[in-house]
Amino acid sequence: MANFSSFALFRDQILMRVWVWATLTLSPVRRIVVSIKIAVATIVVLMSANVAFACSKQHQQTQSCGVGTVWDAESMTCTKQVSS
């Protein structure tokens, strides 16, 4: 599994290279357009990563217990069903 900080560093390096290329080779008007596109792309990537991270924190998976057992919310395990 990749380390998130290494991914962020890799992403930042790519964005920096594109920005440098844009500032050195494009006309001033085109440079502004490319800079806006880079900013929008960066915001979209960061927002989607934040949303995915937040959703994974709140997600709870349902669990089925075997026959003769029930889910005990306090201990968060399947316990033997006691009939009265």
Phi, psi and omega in degrees: 000133183284147177282134183298322182293327178290325176295317180297320178295316178298315179299316181296323178295319179295314180298321179295318179296319178295318179297317179297316178301316182295320183286334183269335189244349187253159175291161183303319180292314180296325179299319178295317180298314180295321178297320177295318179297319179295318179296316179296316179298320179296316179297318180297316180296316180293319180294318181293323178293319179294318180294316180297320180293318180293321180293324181291333179287327185268349185283129175239133183271138178282153182229140175256137177262156180291174180297133179085005178233157178228159180280126176257112185292329182292312182270350181056043177218167173275130180239156180296135182282128179257122179262141182255000000 
